[in-house]
């Protein structure tokens, strides 16, 4: 499951690897802005308080028994 955060004005942050280092990849409207090596560096570009984590729920993750119980 991929972790990502979104913010106003089309900003999106995802973890990535650059060379052998982990980075926080900042995109705006799908275009790469910068790869940040720290939260402090990322803070220069976006207000961290305005970010929301996007949680992807896998489709069909419940068991058939769980679906039957939910219908009762």
C-alpha positions as CSV (number, residue, x, y, z in Angstrom):
1,X,0.0,0.0,0.0
2,X,1.5,3.3,-1.0
3,X,1.6,6.2,1.4
4,X,1.0,9.7,0.2
5,X,0.0,13.1,1.4
6,X,-1.9,15.8,-0.5
7,X,-2.3,19.5,0.2
8,X,-3.9,22.5,-1.3
9,X,-2.9,23.9,-4.7
10,X,-2.3,20.4,-6.2
11,X,0.6,19.4,-3.9
12,X,1.4,15.7,-3.4
13,X,4.2,14.1,-1.4
14,X,5.2,10.5,-1.7
15,X,8.2,8.6,-0.4
16,X,10.8,7.6,-3.0
17,X,14.4,6.6,-3.5
18,X,17.0,8.7,-5.1
19,X,20.2,6.9,-5.6
20,X,20.5,4.9,-2.4
21,X,18.8,7.5,-0.2
22,X,15.1,7.8,0.8
23,X,13.5,11.1,-0.1
24,X,10.1,12.8,0.1
25,X,9.1,13.6,-3.5
26,X,7.1,16.7,-3.9
27,X,4.9,17.1,-7.0
28,X,2.5,19.8,-7.9
29,X,-0.2,19.0,-10.4
30,X,1.7,15.8,-11.3
31,X,5.0,17.7,-12.1
32,X,8.1,17.0,-10.0
33,X,9.0,20.0,-7.9
34,X,11.8,18.7,-5.7
35,X,13.1,15.6,-3.9
36,X,13.6,16.5,-0.2
37,X,16.0,14.7,2.0
38,X,14.3,15.9,5.3
39,X,11.1,17.2,6.7
40,X,12.8,20.5,7.4
41,X,13.6,20.8,3.7
42,X,10.1,19.9,2.7
43,X,8.7,22.5,5.1
44,X,10.3,25.2,2.9
45,X,7.9,24.3,0.1
46,X,4.6,23.4,1.8
47,X,2.8,24.0,5.1
48,X,2.9,20.6,6.7
49,X,-0.2,21.4,8.8
50,X,-2.3,21.6,5.6
51,X,-1.4,18.1,4.4
52,X,-3.8,15.1,4.6
53,X,-2.7,11.5,4.4
54,X,-4.4,9.5,1.7
55,X,-5.3,6.0,2.8
56,X,-6.1,3.5,0.0
57,X,-8.5,0.8,1.0
58,X,-8.0,-2.3,-1.2
59,X,-11.2,-3.2,-3.1
60,X,-12.7,-6.5,-2.0
61,X,-10.6,-6.8,1.1
62,X,-13.4,-8.2,3.3
63,X,-14.0,-11.9,3.5
64,X,-17.2,-13.3,2.1
65,X,-18.4,-14.1,5.6
66,X,-17.9,-10.4,6.5
67,X,-20.1,-9.4,3.6
68,X,-22.9,-11.8,4.6
69,X,-22.8,-10.5,8.2
70,X,-23.0,-6.9,7.0
71,X,-26.1,-7.6,4.9
72,X,-28.0,-8.9,8.0
